[in-house]
Amino acid sequence: MIKKGKTQAYRIKHANILLAVDADGTNWTDQQAAKAYRCSQNTARNVRQRFVEQGFDAALNQKKRSDPPRQPILDGEKEARLIALACGKPPLGQSKWTLKLLAQELIALEIVESISDQTVRRKLKKMNLSHICGSAG
């Protein structure tokens, strides 16, 4: 893997760190490996620790997130309410729903605390709502 270089850079770095801190090999400290491979000492320590506790594959790969970095604004129920709103009649004086009107209505109905019209756009696009309702967007 190291010689071919046909994988992600972090995997090559993790493999090099494992080889460097190998007790039967060079037996470097975490600090020496971190300096040699230009990473933090914590990275070298974490790679070594994951190898000991979880095995080779866990040490080479990055740790998977259990939760997304941000919780989505619209879950399944809120998306359903957005679809119902977008497919319904637009407000008086409007010929069709606009993204801004949909966002304002979601806030007014207290479905969400705040939402941008671009978030509404992305959700509608992801659901291909323009093919379902002609009055949305």
PATI-731698 format. One record per residue: residue in one letter; x, y, z of N, C-alpha, C, O in turn. Coordinates in steps of 0.05 Angstrom, whole numbers, plus 5000, padded with zeros to 4 digits. Layout:
REM PATI-731698
[A [X Y Z] [X Y Z] [X Y Z] [X Y Z]];
...
This chain:
REM PATI-731698
[M [5017 4976 5000] [5000 5000 5000] [5018 5025 5000] [5012 5044 4986]];
[I [5038 5025 5016] [5055 5048 5018] [5071 5053 4992] [5074 5076 4983]];
[K [5082 5032 4981] [5098 5035 4957] [5082 5042 4932] [5092 5057 4915]];
[K [5058 5031 4930] [5042 5037 4906] [5030 5065 4908] [5029 5079 4887]];
[G [5022 5074 4931] [5010 5100 4935] [4983 5103 4920] [4976 5125 4911]];
[K [4968 5081 4919] [4943 5081 4904] [4919 5082 4923] [4898 5071 4917]];
[T [4921 5095 4945] [4899 5098 4964] [4899 5126 4976] [4916 5143 4968]];
[Q [4881 5132 4994] [4879 5158 5005] [4905 5165 5021] [4918 5147 5032]];
[A [4912 5191 5021] [4936 5200 5034] [4936 5193 5064] [4957 5186 5075]];
[Y [4913 5196 5077] [4912 5191 5106] [4917 5162 5111] [4929 5155 5132]];
[R [4909 5144 5094] [4914 5115 5098] [4943 5109 5095] [4954 5093 5111]];
[I [4956 5121 5076] [4985 5117 5073] [5000 5128 5097] [5019 5115 5107]];
[K [4991 5151 5107] [5004 5163 5131] [5000 5145 5155] [5019 5140 5170]];
[H [4976 5134 5158] [4971 5116 5181] [4987 5091 5179] [4997 5081 5199]];
[A [4990 5080 5155] [5007 5056 5151] [5036 5062 5157] [5050 5046 5170]];
[N [5046 5085 5149] [5074 5093 5155] [5077 5096 5186] [5098 5088 5197]];
[I [5058 5108 5199] [5059 5111 5228] [5061 5084 5241] [5077 5080 5260]];
[L [5044 5065 5233] [5044 5038 5245] [5071 5025 5241] [5081 5012 5259]];
[L [5082 5028 5217] [5109 5016 5213] [5130 5029 5230] [5148 5015 5240]];
[A [5128 5055 5234] [5148 5069 5249] [5147 5063 5279] [5168 5061 5292]];
[V [5123 5059 5290] [5120 5054 5319] [5121 5024 5325] [5118 5016 5348]];
[D [5124 5007 5305] [5125 4978 5309] [5148 4971 5327] [5171 4980 5323]];
[A [5142 4955 5348] [5162 4948 5368] [5184 4930 5356] [5207 4931 5364]];
[D [5177 4914 5335] [5197 4897 5322] [5212 4912 5300] [5232 4901 5290]];
[G [5204 4935 5293] [5216 4951 5272] [5233 4973 5284] [5251 4969 5300]];
[T [5227 4998 5276] [5242 5021 5285] [5236 5029 5313] [5253 5041 5327]];
[N [5212 5022 5323] [5204 5027 5351] [5206 5056 5358] [5216 5063 5380]];
[W [5196 5073 5341] [5195 5102 5347] [5174 5109 5367] [5155 5093 5371]];
[T [5177 5131 5380] [5157 5141 5398] [5136 5155 5381] [5140 5161 5357]];
[D [5113 5161 5393] [5092 5176 5379] [5102 5203 5369] [5095 5212 5348]];
[Q [5118 5215 5386] [5129 5242 5379] [5147 5240 5355] [5146 5258 5337]];
[Q [5164 5220 5354] [5182 5217 5331] [5166 5212 5305] [5172 5223 5284]];
[A [5146 5194 5307] [5130 5188 5283] [5114 5212 5274] [5111 5217 5250]];
[A [5104 5227 5293] [5088 5251 5286] [5106 5271 5272] [5097 5284 5252]];
[K [5130 5275 5281] [5148 5294 5269] [5156 5284 5241] [5157 5300 5222]];
[A [5162 5259 5238] [5171 5248 5212] [5149 5249 5191] [5154 5253 5168]];
[Y [5124 5244 5199] [5102 5243 5180] [5084 5267 5181] [5061 5267 5170]];
[R [5093 5288 5193] [5080 5314 5194] [5051 5312 5202] [5033 5320 5187]];
[C [5046 5302 5226] [5019 5301 5237] [5022 5307 5267] [5044 5310 5277]];
[S [4999 5309 5280] [5000 5315 5309] [5008 5289 5324] [5004 5267 5314]];
[Q [5018 5294 5348] [5025 5271 5365] [5000 5255 5372] [5001 5231 5375]];
[N [4978 5269 5375] [4953 5255 5381] [4944 5236 5358] [4934 5214 5363]];
[T [4950 5244 5333] [4943 5226 5311] [4959 5201 5312] [4949 5179 5309]];
[A [4985 5203 5317] [5002 5180 5319] [4993 5162 5342] [4992 5138 5340]];
[R [4987 5174 5365] [4977 5159 5388] [4951 5145 5382] [4948 5122 5389]];
[N [4932 5159 5370] [4906 5148 5364] [4908 5125 5344] [4894 5105 5346]];
[V [4925 5127 5323] [4929 5106 5304] [4940 5081 5318] [4930 5059 5313]];
[R [4960 5085 5334] [4972 5062 5349] [4952 5049 5367] [4949 5025 5369]];
[Q [4937 5066 5382] [4917 5056 5401] [4894 5041 5387] [4886 5020 5396]];
[R [4885 5051 5364] [4864 5037 5349] [4874 5010 5338] [4859 4991 5337]];
[F [4900 5009 5331] [4911 4984 5321] [4911 4963 5343] [4904 4940 5339]];
[V [4919 4971 5367] [4920 4953 5390] [4892 4944 5398] [4888 4920 5403]];
[E [4874 4962 5400] [4847 4956 5410] [4828 4944 5389] [4812 4927 5396]];
[Q [4830 4954 5364] [4810 4946 5344] [4821 4932 5320] [4805 4921 5304]];
[G [4847 4932 5316] [4858 4917 5293] [4869 4935 5271] [4867 4960 5273]];
[F [4879 4922 5251] [4893 4936 5229] [4874 4954 5212] [4881 4977 5207]];
[D [4851 4944 5205] [4832 4959 5188] [4823 4985 5203] [4821 5006 5190]];
[A [4817 4983 5228] [4808 5006 5243] [4831 5027 5245] [4825 5051 5246]];
[A [4856 5018 5247] [4878 5036 5249] [4883 5051 5223] [4891 5074 5223]];
[L [4879 5038 5200] [4884 5050 5174] [4862 5070 5167] [4867 5090 5153]];
[N [4837 5064 5175] [4814 5081 5167] [4808 5102 5188] [4814 5098 5211]];
[Q [4796 5124 5179] [4788 5144 5197] [4764 5135 5213] [4748 5119 5203]];
[K [4761 5145 5237] [4739 5138 5254] [4713 5149 5242] [4712 5172 5234]];
[K [4692 5133 5241] [4667 5141 5230] [4651 5157 5251] [4652 5152 5275]];
[R [4637 5178 5241] [4621 5194 5259] [4596 5179 5266] [4584 5165 5250]];
[S [4587 5181 5291] [4562 5168 5299] [4539 5186 5293] [4517 5177 5287]];
[D [4543 5213 5294] [4522 5232 5288] [4533 5251 5266] [4557 5256 5265]];
[P [4515 5262 5250] [4525 5283 5231] [4534 5307 5246] [4526 5312 5269]];
[P [4551 5324 5233] [4561 5348 5247] [4539 5367 5255] [4542 5381 5275]];
[R [4518 5368 5240] [4495 5384 5246] [4470 5368 5242] [4468 5352 5223]];
[Q [4451 5371 5260] [4425 5357 5257] [4409 5370 5234] [4410 5395 5232]];
[P [4396 5354 5218] [4380 5366 5196] [4357 5383 5206] [4345 5376 5227]];
[I [4351 5405 5192] [4330 5422 5201] [4303 5409 5196] [4285 5411 5212]];
[L [4300 5395 5173] [4275 5383 5166] [4278 5352 5168] [4293 5340 5153]];
[D [4264 5340 5187] [4263 5311 5189] [4240 5301 5172] [4228 5317 5157]];
[G [4233 5276 5173] [4212 5265 5157] [4185 5278 5160] [4172 5284 5140]];
[E [4177 5283 5185] [4151 5296 5190] [4150 5324 5179] [4130 5332 5167]];
[K [4172 5339 5184] [4172 5367 5174] [4174 5368 5144] [4163 5387 5132]];
[E [4188 5349 5131] [4188 5348 5102] [4160 5343 5091] [4152 5355 5071]];
[A [4146 5325 5104] [4118 5319 5096] [4101 5344 5097] [4084 5349 5080]];
[R [4104 5359 5118] [4089 5384 5121] [4097 5405 5100] [4080 5420 5090]];
[L [4123 5405 5093] [4132 5422 5071] [4119 5414 5045] [4110 5432 5029]];
[I [4118 5388 5039] [4106 5379 5014] [4076 5387 5013] [4066 5396 4993]];
[A [4062 5382 5036] [4034 5389 5037] [4030 5418 5033] [4011 5427 5019]];
[L [4047 5434 5044] [4045 5463 5041] [4050 5472 5012] [4035 5488 5001]];
[A [4071 5460 5000] [4079 5468 4973] [4058 5459 4953] [4054 5472 4932]];
[C [4045 5437 4958] [4025 5427 4939] [3997 5439 4944] [3979 5436 4928]];
[G [3994 5454 4966] [3969 5467 4972] [3966 5493 4958] [3983 5501 4942]];
[K [3944 5506 4964] [3939 5532 4951] [3958 5553 4962] [3964 5554 4986]];
[P [3968 5570 4945] [3986 5592 4954] [3970 5613 4969] [3945 5613 4967]];
[P [3983 5630 4984] [3969 5651 4999] [3954 5670 4981] [3960 5672 4957]];
[L [3935 5683 4992] [3919 5702 4977] [3937 5724 4964] [3956 5734 4977]];
[G [3931 5730 4939] [3947 5750 4926] [3972 5738 4911] [3986 5753 4898]];
[Q [3977 5712 4914] [4000 5699 4901] [3989 5678 4882] [3970 5664 4888]];
[S [4002 5677 4859] [3994 5657 4839] [4006 5630 4845] [3996 5609 4837]];
[K [4030 5630 4858] [4043 5605 4865] [4061 5610 4889] [4067 5632 4896]];
[W [4070 5588 4901] [4088 5590 4924] [4116 5597 4914] [4125 5586 4894]];
[T [4129 5615 4928] [4157 5620 4923] [4173 5607 4946] [4161 5600 4966]];
[L [4198 5604 4942] [4215 5592 4963] [4214 5609 4988] [4213 5599 5010]];
[K [4215 5635 4985] [4215 5653 5008] [4188 5651 5023] [4188 5651 5047]];
[L [4166 5650 5008] [4140 5647 5020] [4138 5620 5035] [4127 5619 5058]];
[L [4148 5599 5024] [4148 5573 5037] [4164 5574 5063] [4155 5564 5084]];
[A [4187 5586 5062] [4204 5588 5086] [4190 5605 5107] [4190 5597 5131]];
[Q [4178 5627 5100] [4164 5644 5119] [4140 5629 5131] [4134 5632 5155]];
[E [4126 5613 5115] [4103 5599 5125] [4111 5576 5144] [4097 5571 5164]];
[L [4133 5563 5138] [4143 5542 5157] [4149 5554 5184] [4143 5542 5205]];
[I [4160 5578 5184] [4166 5592 5210] [4140 5601 5223] [4137 5598 5247]];
[A [4122 5612 5207] [4097 5623 5218] [4080 5600 5231] [4067 5604 5251]];
[L [4080 5577 5218] [4065 5554 5229] [4080 5539 5251] [4070 5519 5262]];
[E [4103 5550 5259] [4120 5539 5280] [4128 5510 5274] [4131 5494 5293]];
[I [4133 5504 5249] [4143 5478 5241] [4173 5477 5247] [4184 5457 5256]];
[V [4186 5499 5241] [4215 5503 5247] [4218 5530 5260] [4202 5548 5256]];
[E [4240 5533 5275] [4246 5559 5287] [4256 5579 5266] [4248 5602 5265]];
[S [4274 5569 5249] [4284 5586 5227] [4293 5568 5204] [4301 5545 5209]];
[I [4291 5578 5180] [4299 5563 5156] [4303 5583 5134] [4289 5603 5132]];
[S [4323 5578 5117] [4328 5595 5094] [4313 5585 5070] [4305 5562 5068]];
[D [4308 5603 5051] [4295 5595 5027] [4312 5575 5011] [4302 5559 4996]];
[Q [4339 5576 5014] [4356 5558 5000] [4354 5529 5012] [4357 5510 4997]];
[T [4349 5527 5038] [4345 5501 5050] [4319 5489 5039] [4318 5465 5032]];
[V [4299 5505 5036] [4273 5496 5024] [4278 5488 4996] [4268 5467 4987]];
[R [4294 5503 4980] [4300 5497 4953] [4313 5470 4950] [4306 5453 4934]];
[R [4334 5465 4967] [4348 5440 4966] [4330 5416 4972] [4332 5395 4959]];
[K [4312 5419 4992] [4294 5397 4999] [4274 5392 4976] [4269 5369 4970]];
[L [4264 5413 4965] [4245 5409 4943] [4258 5397 4919] [4247 5380 4905]];
[K [4283 5405 4913] [4298 5394 4891] [4304 5364 4896] [4302 5348 4878]];
[K [4312 5358 4920] [4318 5330 4927] [4294 5312 4924] [4297 5289 4917]];
[M [4270 5323 4929] [4246 5307 4928] [4233 5309 4900] [4211 5297 4896]];
[N [4245 5323 4881] [4234 5327 4854] [4206 5337 4856] [4188 5328 4841]];
[L [4201 5356 4873] [4174 5365 4878] [4163 5381 4855] [4139 5383 4852]];
[S [4180 5391 4838] [4170 5406 4815] [4154 5388 4796] [4137 5398 4781]];
[H [4160 5362 4796] [4145 5343 4780] [4119 5335 4793] [4101 5326 4779]];
[I [4117 5338 4819] [4093 5330 4834] [4073 5353 4834] [4050 5349 4828]];
[C [4082 5376 4841] [4064 5399 4844] [4074 5421 4826] [4098 5428 4826]];
[G [4057 5432 4810] [4065 5454 4793] [4066 5480 4807] [4076 5500 4796]];
[S [4055 5481 4831] [4053 5507 4846] [4076 5513 4864] [4076 5533 4879]];
[A [4097 5495 4865] [4119 5499 4884] [4143 5511 4870] [4147 5506 4846]];
[G [4158 5527 4885] [4184 5536 4874] [4182 5563 4864] [4202 5574 4854]];
